[in-house]
Amino acid sequence: MALEITDANFDEVVMKSDKPVLVDFWAEWCGPCRMVGPIVEEISKEMEGKAIVGKVDVDHNPNVSTNHGIRNIPTILFFKNGQVVDKQVGAVPKQVLMDKLNALMN
């Protein structure tokens, strides 16, 4: 299951991770976010042990959202070594996200 990432644990979970990290910025009221949610959960199961997959509820965690310039949701940020290395805005097929995450495995 995707980790719940918050303002409080963002640095520990994302910035200090030695694995690639996929972070889904979403909100309960966002239709496209609800389309992406199950895909993120699938990726979380498939990548367990290889990558960190988490979700940030933008309504409850404004600091992380603001710090990363999140203006549209869903936005998925990909981190490696504490740096944003890729970004996907909007709902996309699972393979698009998997390709971006797999590219960070090298």
OpenMM code with the backbone's topology and positions (N, CA, C; nanometers):
from openmm import Vec3, app, unit

residues = "MET ALA LEU GLU ILE THR ASP ALA ASN PHE ASP GLU VAL VAL MET LYS SER ASP LYS PRO VAL LEU VAL ASP PHE TRP ALA GLU TRP CYS GLY PRO CYS ARG MET VAL GLY PRO ILE VAL GLU GLU ILE SER LYS GLU MET GLU GLY LYS ALA ILE VAL GLY LYS VAL ASP VAL ASP HIS ASN PRO ASN VAL SER THR ASN HIS GLY ILE ARG ASN ILE PRO THR ILE LEU PHE PHE LYS ASN GLY GLN VAL VAL ASP LYS GLN VAL GLY ALA VAL PRO LYS GLN VAL LEU MET ASP LYS LEU ASN ALA LEU MET ASN".split()
positions = [
    Vec3(0.0838, -0.1187, 0.0000),
    Vec3(0.0000, 0.0000, 0.0000),
    Vec3(0.0885, 0.1253, 0.0000),
    Vec3(0.0452, 0.2252, -0.0737),
    Vec3(0.1224, 0.3493, -0.0812),
    Vec3(0.1294, 0.4141, 0.0568),
    Vec3(0.2452, 0.4699, 0.0880),
    Vec3(0.2651, 0.5374, 0.2164),
    Vec3(0.1905, 0.6702, 0.2191),
    Vec3(0.1389, 0.7052, 0.3348),
    Vec3(0.0828, 0.8387, 0.3511),
    Vec3(0.1973, 0.9312, 0.3885),
    Vec3(0.2241, 1.0255, 0.2996),
    Vec3(0.3332, 1.1201, 0.3224),
    Vec3(0.2716, 1.2525, 0.3654),
    Vec3(0.3289, 1.3110, 0.4703),
    Vec3(0.2734, 1.4342, 0.5276),
    Vec3(0.3820, 1.5410, 0.5370),
    Vec3(0.3400, 1.6622, 0.5741),
    Vec3(0.4375, 1.7685, 0.5995),
    Vec3(0.5395, 1.7216, 0.7036),
    Vec3(0.4913, 1.6453, 0.8027),
    Vec3(0.5763, 1.6036, 0.9147),
    Vec3(0.6795, 1.4980, 0.8756),
    Vec3(0.6447, 1.4047, 0.7860),
    Vec3(0.7373, 1.2945, 0.7576),
    Vec3(0.8023, 1.3023, 0.6191),
    Vec3(0.7753, 1.4080, 0.5432),
    Vec3(0.8252, 1.4183, 0.4057),
    Vec3(0.9771, 1.4056, 0.3968),
    Vec3(1.0492, 1.4816, 0.4788),
    Vec3(1.1958, 1.4780, 0.4737),
    Vec3(1.2485, 1.3377, 0.5009),
    Vec3(1.1936, 1.2743, 0.6033),
    Vec3(1.2413, 1.1413, 0.6430),
    Vec3(1.2122, 1.0379, 0.5342),
    Vec3(1.0884, 1.0383, 0.4818),
    Vec3(1.0457, 0.9349, 0.3872),
    Vec3(1.1012, 0.9590, 0.2472),
    Vec3(1.0980, 1.0837, 0.2010),
    Vec3(1.1326, 1.1136, 0.0622),
    Vec3(1.2767, 1.1611, 0.0461),
    Vec3(1.3129, 1.2658, 0.1175),
    Vec3(1.4424, 1.3293, 0.0960),
    Vec3(1.5601, 1.2430, 0.1399),
    Vec3(1.5396, 1.1588, 0.2391),
    Vec3(1.6486, 1.0755, 0.2907),
    Vec3(1.6463, 0.9325, 0.2375),
    Vec3(1.5562, 0.9052, 0.1439),
    Vec3(1.5445, 0.7693, 0.0911),
    Vec3(1.6645, 0.7340, 0.0034),
    Vec3(1.7108, 0.6104, 0.0177),
    Vec3(1.8184, 0.5637, -0.0695),
    Vec3(1.7616, 0.4935, -0.1927),
    Vec3(1.6296, 0.4886, -0.2020),
    Vec3(1.5616, 0.4286, -0.3171),
    Vec3(1.4901, 0.5393, -0.3945),
    Vec3(1.4586, 0.5152, -0.5220),
    Vec3(1.3756, 0.6115, -0.5951),
    Vec3(1.2398, 0.6255, -0.5257),
    Vec3(1.1807, 0.7442, -0.5357),
    Vec3(1.0535, 0.7716, -0.4693),
    Vec3(0.9545, 0.8308, -0.5692),
    Vec3(0.8335, 0.7756, -0.5716),
    Vec3(0.7219, 0.8306, -0.6485),
    Vec3(0.6257, 0.8912, -0.5478),
    Vec3(0.5917, 1.0188, -0.5647),
    Vec3(0.4991, 1.0863, -0.4735),
    Vec3(0.3810, 1.1403, -0.5536),
    Vec3(0.2630, 1.0914, -0.5190),
    Vec3(0.1382, 1.1330, -0.5831),
    Vec3(0.0741, 1.2436, -0.4989),
    Vec3(0.0669, 1.3645, -0.5547),
    Vec3(-0.0028, 1.4760, -0.4885),
    Vec3(-0.1470, 1.4733, -0.5356),
    Vec3(-0.2407, 1.4609, -0.4419),
    Vec3(-0.3810, 1.4400, -0.4764),
    Vec3(-0.4724, 1.5069, -0.3752),
    Vec3(-0.6047, 1.4997, -0.4029),
    Vec3(-0.7066, 1.5455, -0.3080),
    Vec3(-0.8322, 1.4615, -0.3275),
    Vec3(-0.9085, 1.4493, -0.2212),
    Vec3(-1.0306, 1.3682, -0.2203),
    Vec3(-1.1300, 1.4123, -0.3278),
    Vec3(-1.1431, 1.5416, -0.3491),
    Vec3(-1.2432, 1.5982, -0.4398),
    Vec3(-1.2025, 1.5968, -0.5868),
    Vec3(-1.0823, 1.5522, -0.6157),
    Vec3(-1.0259, 1.5583, -0.7513),
    Vec3(-1.0581, 1.4306, -0.8295),
    Vec3(-1.1395, 1.4435, -0.9346),
    Vec3(-1.1792, 1.3289, -1.0163),
    Vec3(-1.0616, 1.2550, -1.0788),
    Vec3(-0.9734, 1.3250, -1.1517),
    Vec3(-0.8583, 1.2558, -1.2107),
    Vec3(-0.7687, 1.1891, -1.1051),
    Vec3(-0.7636, 1.2485, -0.9848),
    Vec3(-0.6841, 1.1874, -0.8762),
    Vec3(-0.7398, 1.0506, -0.8403),
    Vec3(-0.8719, 1.0387, -0.8435),
    Vec3(-0.9342, 0.9102, -0.8104),
    Vec3(-0.9075, 0.8063, -0.9190),
    Vec3(-0.8809, 0.8528, -1.0416),
    Vec3(-0.8440, 0.7599, -1.1490),
    Vec3(-0.7005, 0.7113, -1.1300),
    Vec3(-0.6123, 0.7992, -1.0866),
    Vec3(-0.4707, 0.7664, -1.0702),
    Vec3(-0.4463, 0.6859, -0.9422),
    Vec3(-0.5270, 0.7082, -0.8390),
    Vec3(-0.5078, 0.6428, -0.7094),
    Vec3(-0.4873, 0.4922, -0.7158),
    Vec3(-0.5779, 0.4181, -0.7813),
    Vec3(-0.5597, 0.2721, -0.7880),
    Vec3(-0.4325, 0.2312, -0.8629),
    Vec3(-0.3929, 0.3113, -0.9619),
    Vec3(-0.2703, 0.2825, -1.0363),
    Vec3(-0.1496, 0.2972, -0.9441),
    Vec3(-0.1503, 0.4031, -0.8631),
    Vec3(-0.0403, 0.4261, -0.7684),
    Vec3(-0.0335, 0.3108, -0.6682),
    Vec3(-0.1497, 0.2624, -0.6240),
    Vec3(-0.1525, 0.1484, -0.5303),
    Vec3(-0.0917, 0.0236, -0.5948),
    Vec3(-0.1260, -0.0023, -0.7222),
    Vec3(-0.0696, -0.1184, -0.7939),
    Vec3(0.0821, -0.1061, -0.8029),
    Vec3(0.1293, 0.0122, -0.8398),
    Vec3(0.2736, 0.0343, -0.8518),
    Vec3(0.3412, 0.0128, -0.7167),
    Vec3(0.2754, 0.0581, -0.6114),
    Vec3(0.3290, 0.0416, -0.4763),
    Vec3(0.3535, -0.1062, -0.4447),
    Vec3(0.2575, -0.1921, -0.4799),
    Vec3(0.2707, -0.3363, -0.4538),
    Vec3(0.3817, -0.3962, -0.5402),
    Vec3(0.3827, -0.3585, -0.6677),
    Vec3(0.4806, -0.4162, -0.7606),
    Vec3(0.6238, -0.3732, -0.7298),
    Vec3(0.6415, -0.2531, -0.6784),
    Vec3(0.7755, -0.1985, -0.6559),
    Vec3(0.8207, -0.2114, -0.5106),
    Vec3(0.7448, -0.2839, -0.4300),
    Vec3(0.7793, -0.2990, -0.2885),
    Vec3(0.9225, -0.3504, -0.2739),
    Vec3(0.9999, -0.2810, -0.1912),
    Vec3(1.1388, -0.3180, -0.1700),
    Vec3(1.2349, -0.2563, -0.2700),
    Vec3(1.1818, -0.2080, -0.3839),
    Vec3(1.2675, -0.1490, -0.4879),
    Vec3(1.2562, 0.0030, -0.4909),
    Vec3(1.1371, 0.0535, -0.4569),
    Vec3(1.1128, 0.1981, -0.4605),
    Vec3(1.0122, 0.2337, -0.3514),
    Vec3(1.0101, 0.3607, -0.3135),
    Vec3(0.9115, 0.4113, -0.2185),
    Vec3(0.7995, 0.4753, -0.2998),
    Vec3(0.6756, 0.4379, -0.2708),
    Vec3(0.5604, 0.4952, -0.3385),
    Vec3(0.4696, 0.5538, -0.2316),
    Vec3(0.4411, 0.6839, -0.2455),
    Vec3(0.3597, 0.7495, -0.1444),
    Vec3(0.2635, 0.8505, -0.2029),
    Vec3(0.1735, 0.8969, -0.1167),
    Vec3(0.0714, 0.9933, -0.1562),
    Vec3(0.0690, 1.1087, -0.0564),
    Vec3(0.0521, 1.2306, -0.1099),
    Vec3(0.0389, 1.3498, -0.0273),
    Vec3(-0.0981, 1.4105, -0.0550),
    Vec3(-0.1817, 1.4176, 0.0478),
    Vec3(-0.3112, 1.4850, 0.0364),
    Vec3(-0.2844, 1.6354, 0.0462),
    Vec3(-0.3020, 1.7070, -0.0659),
    Vec3(-0.2639, 1.8491, -0.0705),
    Vec3(-0.3473, 1.9352, 0.0238),
    Vec3(-0.4696, 1.8934, 0.0528),
    Vec3(-0.5548, 1.9712, 0.1430),
    Vec3(-0.5056, 1.9666, 0.2872),
    Vec3(-0.4418, 1.8561, 0.3242),
    Vec3(-0.3968, 1.8371, 0.4621),
    Vec3(-0.2477, 1.8633, 0.4820),
    Vec3(-0.1752, 1.8807, 0.3712),
    Vec3(-0.0301, 1.8998, 0.3792),
    Vec3(0.0147, 2.0145, 0.2878),
    Vec3(-0.0261, 2.1365, 0.3232),
    Vec3(0.0015, 2.2506, 0.2350),
    Vec3(0.1496, 2.2855, 0.2223),
    Vec3(0.2303, 2.2583, 0.3245),
    Vec3(0.3719, 2.2963, 0.3187),
    Vec3(0.4479, 2.2217, 0.2096),
    Vec3(0.4345, 2.0889, 0.2072),
    Vec3(0.5031, 2.0085, 0.1061),
    Vec3(0.4540, 2.0481, -0.0327),
    Vec3(0.3237, 2.0656, -0.0465),
    Vec3(0.2657, 2.1013, -0.1767),
    Vec3(0.3194, 2.2354, -0.2249),
    Vec3(0.3222, 2.3339, -0.1373),
    Vec3(0.3716, 2.4670, -0.1727),
    Vec3(0.5203, 2.4638, -0.2042),
    Vec3(0.5972, 2.3946, -0.1206),
    Vec3(0.7425, 2.3871, -0.1396),
    Vec3(0.7816, 2.3275, -0.2744),
    Vec3(0.6955, 2.2413, -0.3289),
    Vec3(0.7259, 2.1759, -0.4566),
    Vec3(0.6460, 2.2351, -0.5723),
    Vec3(0.5805, 2.3490, -0.5475),
    Vec3(0.5130, 2.4206, -0.6545),
    Vec3(0.3967, 2.3462, -0.7169),
    Vec3(0.3269, 2.2682, -0.6362),
    Vec3(0.2143, 2.1919, -0.6886),
    Vec3(0.0962, 2.2867, -0.7108),
    Vec3(0.0573, 2.3038, -0.8369),
    Vec3(-0.0548, 2.3916, -0.8707),
    Vec3(-0.1713, 2.3147, -0.9298),
    Vec3(-0.1415, 2.2023, -0.9916),
    Vec3(-0.2443, 2.1175, -1.0517),
    Vec3(-0.2318, 1.9781, -0.9926),
    Vec3(-0.3459, 1.9128, -0.9749),
    Vec3(-0.3418, 1.7743, -0.9278),
    Vec3(-0.4273, 1.6898, -1.0211),
    Vec3(-0.3957, 1.5623, -1.0380),
    Vec3(-0.2814, 1.4966, -0.9751),
    Vec3(-0.1487, 1.5396, -1.0377),
    Vec3(-0.0504, 1.5557, -0.9527),
    Vec3(0.0885, 1.5731, -0.9962),
    Vec3(0.1695, 1.4644, -0.9284),
    Vec3(0.2497, 1.3963, -1.0062),
    Vec3(0.3357, 1.2922, -0.9515),
    Vec3(0.4804, 1.3372, -0.9713),
    Vec3(0.5521, 1.3446, -0.8598),
    Vec3(0.6936, 1.3796, -0.8644),
    Vec3(0.7773, 1.2544, -0.8401),
    Vec3(0.8875, 1.2463, -0.9113),
    Vec3(0.9811, 1.1353, -0.8962),
    Vec3(1.1094, 1.1901, -0.8364),
    Vec3(1.1537, 1.1306, -0.7265),
    Vec3(1.2734, 1.1759, -0.6556),
    Vec3(1.3807, 1.0685, -0.6629),
    Vec3(1.5042, 1.1148, -0.6732),
    Vec3(1.6197, 1.0250, -0.6591),
    Vec3(1.7247, 1.1031, -0.5825),
    Vec3(1.7751, 1.0428, -0.4758),
    Vec3(1.8758, 1.1072, -0.3901),
    Vec3(1.8290, 1.2442, -0.3399),
    Vec3(1.7008, 1.2541, -0.3051),
    Vec3(1.6475, 1.3776, -0.2479),
    Vec3(1.6195, 1.4881, -0.3484),
    Vec3(1.6332, 1.4585, -0.4774),
    Vec3(1.6102, 1.5592, -0.5814),
    Vec3(1.4930, 1.5188, -0.6697),
    Vec3(1.4131, 1.6183, -0.7123),
    Vec3(1.3081, 1.5912, -0.8102),
    Vec3(1.3769, 1.5694, -0.9441),
    Vec3(1.3557, 1.4526, -1.0038),
    Vec3(1.4209, 1.4214, -1.1310),
    Vec3(1.3219, 1.4041, -1.2456),
    Vec3(1.1931, 1.3940, -1.2127),
    Vec3(1.0910, 1.3823, -1.3166),
    Vec3(0.9568, 1.4225, -1.2578),
    Vec3(0.8614, 1.4504, -1.3482),
    Vec3(0.7305, 1.5008, -1.3042),
    Vec3(0.6253, 1.4588, -1.4051),
    Vec3(0.5071, 1.4252, -1.3559),
    Vec3(0.3944, 1.3938, -1.4433),
    Vec3(0.2717, 1.4656, -1.3890),
    Vec3(0.2113, 1.5502, -1.4720),
    Vec3(0.0899, 1.6211, -1.4310),
    Vec3(-0.0279, 1.5615, -1.5055),
    Vec3(-0.1346, 1.5303, -1.4314),
    Vec3(-0.2552, 1.4755, -1.4929),
    Vec3(-0.2571, 1.3241, -1.4905),
    Vec3(-0.3741, 1.2705, -1.5236),
    Vec3(-0.3932, 1.1259, -1.5245),
    Vec3(-0.3294, 1.0664, -1.6499),
    Vec3(-0.2513, 0.9623, -1.6297),
    Vec3(-0.1854, 0.8928, -1.7401),
    Vec3(-0.1948, 0.7421, -1.7162),
    Vec3(-0.1734, 0.6622, -1.8216),
    Vec3(-0.1738, 0.5167, -1.8033),
    Vec3(-0.0608, 0.4718, -1.7106),
    Vec3(-0.0824, 0.3587, -1.6471),
    Vec3(0.0145, 0.3027, -1.5532),
    Vec3(0.1529, 0.2884, -1.6159),
    Vec3(0.1594, 0.2472, -1.7420),
    Vec3(0.2898, 0.2210, -1.8048),
    Vec3(0.3761, 0.3461, -1.8109),
    Vec3(0.3145, 0.4634, -1.8267),
    Vec3(0.3894, 0.5890, -1.8303),
    Vec3(0.4622, 0.6088, -1.6978),
    Vec3(0.3910, 0.5853, -1.5870),
    Vec3(0.4512, 0.6015, -1.4540),
    Vec3(0.5566, 0.4951, -1.4277),
    Vec3(0.5283, 0.3722, -1.4695),
    Vec3(0.6250, 0.2631, -1.4494),
    Vec3(0.7537, 0.2908, -1.5272),
    Vec3(0.7406, 0.3406, -1.6502),
    Vec3(0.8593, 0.3700, -1.7312),
    Vec3(0.9459, 0.4758, -1.6640),
    Vec3(0.8812, 0.5793, -1.6104),
    Vec3(0.9555, 0.6878, -1.5434),
    Vec3(1.0253, 0.6344, -1.4173),
    Vec3(0.9538, 0.5510, -1.3409),
    Vec3(1.0122, 0.4956, -1.2182),
    Vec3(1.1255, 0.3977, -1.2506),
    Vec3(1.1034, 0.3129, -1.3499),
    Vec3(1.2072, 0.2163, -1.3878),
    Vec3(1.3333, 0.2863, -1.4382),
    Vec3(1.3182, 0.4013, -1.5011),
    Vec3(1.4332, 0.4758, -1.5504),
    Vec3(1.5234, 0.5210, -1.4351),
    Vec3(1.4671, 0.5331, -1.3154),
    Vec3(1.5446, 0.5776, -1.1989),
    Vec3(1.6169, 0.4634, -1.1290),
    Vec3(1.5936, 0.3426, -1.1709),
    Vec3(1.6509, 0.2258, -1.1033),
    Vec3(1.7985, 0.2060, -1.1357),
    Vec3(1.8473, 0.2688, -1.2399),
    Vec3(1.9863, 0.2474, -1.2826),
    Vec3(2.0828, 0.3306, -1.2013),
] * unit.nanometer
topology = app.Topology()
chain = topology.addChain("A")
for resn in residues:
    res = topology.addResidue(resn, chain)
    for name in ("N", "CA", "C"):
        topology.addAtom(name, app.Element.getBySymbol(name[0]), res)
